[in-house]
Amino acid sequence: MSDDQQAVTSEHDERRQFDRSRLIVDVHFDGSDSTGVASTKDISLGGLYMSTREHIPEGSTLALRIPLQSGHVILKGDVVYSNPGHGVGVRFHRVPEETRALMERELPAP
């Protein structure tokens, strides 16, 4: 592996602090002049990817309502990756301990 490939791989690994779980649910979002429902592709304790045709620019803050088996959680997050017309990657703001515990129990194992 070249030095450039190692740097990219290392940088990618550093950004992902949490294992992702496959979870496909409808997430309600509100923010950045956009409100709607999008489906998740994957989720972790640090964030999620949601599929949407809405153009939501990087840096936007969203309020998210995520349904889980025992109810729903409401979190805020920042768009860190935008693929216009396809979806966005969102990093959660500080996740309250109670919400974190619920997500740890209910998210499928990666």
N, C-alpha and C positions, 0 to 999 in steps of 0.2 A: 504494500500500500504506500502511495506517495505521501510526502509530508503534507501536501494540500488536502488529500483525502482524509488523512488522520485528523487534521485541524477541523475539517467540516464535521466529521463523525464525532469528535470530542465536543465541539460546540453544540451539536444536536443533542448529545447525551446530557450535557449540562442543562439545557433548557427543559428537558423532561425529567422532572424530579419524582413524578408519580407514575405508576403503572396504569395503563389505559385499560378500560373495560369496554366491551361491546355492549352498548345499550341504545336501543332504538326506541325513542319515545318522542312525543311532541312537546317541545319547549316553547313556552310563551316568552316573548322578549319585548322590551320597550326601551327605546333610547335612540339617540342620534337621528331624530326625525323619522324613525322606523318603529312600527309596532306590528307584531304578527306572531305567527306560529311557524316554527321550523322543526325539522326532525334532527335528532342527534345521530351521529355516526359512532362516536365513542366518547367516553367521559372518564375523568380521573378526579382525584381530590383536588387537583390543581386547575382543572379547566375542562373544556369540551370542544368538539367540533360540531357545528350545526349546519345542515344543508338548508340553504335559502336562496331564492332568486333576488332578494333584496340587496341593494348595494349598501353595505355598511362599511364605512372606511376604517382602516387601522387607527387605533387610538380612541375609538368611540367607546363610551361606557354604556353598558346595557344592564337593565334589571332583568333577571331570568327567573322563571317559575318552572321548576323541574319536578315532574311527577315521579314518585317512587311507590313501592308497594304499600307502605304504611302511611302514605300521605304525600305531601309535596314539600320541597324546600325552595326558599327564595334567596337568591344570591345576586351580588353585583359582580360584574367582570368587565375587563377591557379586551377589545378586539386586538389581537396581536398578529393576526394573519387574515387577509381578505382575498378571496378568489371570486371577484364579482360575477354574479349570475350563478354561482355554485354553492358558496358557503363561506363561513368564517370560523377561525379558531379563537377561542375566548379563554383568557386566564382569569380565574376567580380572584376577587379581592379577598381580604382576610375571611376565612371560613370559620364561623363560630364553632366552638368545641362540640356542642350538642349536634349541630348539623354535620360536622365531620364524622362523629360517631355513627350517626344514622346512615350516612353515605357508605362508610366502611362496612356496615352490616349488610346493606342492601345492594351494593353494586356487585355485579357478577365478577367472579375471579377472572383476571386477564389470561 
